[in-house]
Every structure is written in C-alpha cells, then in structure tokens.
C-alpha cells in the first residue's frame, strides 16, 4: 500500500489529524521553552538553583493524575516530563554559567 491512491481515506484523515497534533505539540513545546528560558534568566539574576526538586515532585504528581484522568499512561507522562525538565535544567545551568561569566 505504498501508493497514496491505495491508502484508505479514513487512514489519510487520521494521519492528517496526527500531523496537525504533532505541529501543535512542537508549537506548545517552543512556547514552554520560551517561558522556561525567562525563568532561567530570572534564576541566574537572583542566584537561584537551576533545579527545584520540590516543584518537580509536585509537577510529576499533578501530571500523573492528569494522565490518569485523560486515559494516558502515567508512567509515559512522567518520563515525558522528566525528559523536558532535564533539558530545562540544562538550559538553566547554561544560562547561570553565562550570567556568572564562567
């Protein structure tokens, strides 16, 4: 079924929706990282730690419950959040190093 004409219309419609969702996810992630970049600057200016383990714990619990409520695997949601948080902390550490002149 590599020929586009042989792909069922329902499958094409679902793929189109998936493509739209993927695009929205990228835009949402870009906005999230824009905000976290500003957080990193504020933390660097005020000498705050890049990571906030207590907030991270609260966020994991909150997002696990949201996942459950949304019929999404909470372990997947936690892994996804941990991946994002790890990247944010890396950005914050980089920003702090630039701010301190290191």
N, C-alpha and C positions, 0 to 999 in steps of 0.2 A: 504493500500500500504506500509506496514512496511517491506515487503520482498524486499531486494535490487534488485532482478531479475524483480520485477514488476515496478520499477521506470523507467520512460521513459528516453531514452538515452540523449535527449535534456536537461532534468532536471539535470541529472548527470553531464553533461558537464557544465551547468551554475553553479551548486554548486561547481564544481572543480575550475572554474574561480573565484567565490566568495571566496573560501578558499585561493587561491593564492593572491587575493587582500587583504584579511584580514592579511595574513602573511606579505605582503609588508607594510601595514599600521603600523603593530607592529614594523617592522624594521625602518620605517621612524620616528615613534614616539621615538624610542630608540635613533636614531641619533639626533633628535631635542633636547631631554632632555640631551644628552651628551654635545651638544653645549650650552644649557642654564645653565648647571652646570658650565661650564667655565665662562659664563657671571656672574653667581652668585659669583664665586671666585673673578673675577675682581672687581665687585661692592663692595664686602666686603673689599678687599685690599685698595680700594680707598675711602671707606666710603660713597659710593653712596646708595641711597634708593633702596630697593628691587623692588618696583613698579615704573613704568614710565607711568603715566596715559596719557600723550600726545602721546607717541608711541603707547600705547594700542588703543587709539581712531583712530589713523591713520591706524593701522593694521585692526581694525574692519571694517572701511570704505573700505579699499583695499580688504579684504577677502569677504565682502558682494558683492562688484562689481564682483570679480572673480566668486563667486557663481552664481550670476545672469547670467554672461557670459557663465557659464557651465551648465545652467538649473538646478541648485541646489537651494533649498530653502535658501535664505539669512538669515532668522531667525535661521534656523538649523545651518548654518555655523557660525553665531555669537555665538550661545550657545556653540558650539563645541570649538571655540577659547577661549571663556570665561572660560570654564572648564579647558583647557590646561593652560591658563595664571594664573588662580587661583593656580594650582598645582605648576607652575614655581615659583610664588611669595612665596609660602610656602617653597619651596626648598631654594630660595634666603634668606629668613628670617632665616632659619635654618643655612645656611652657614655663614651668618653675625653673628649670635649668637656664633657659634663655633669660628669664627675668632676673635671675641672680648673677648672670654673667658667666656661668660655667659652660 
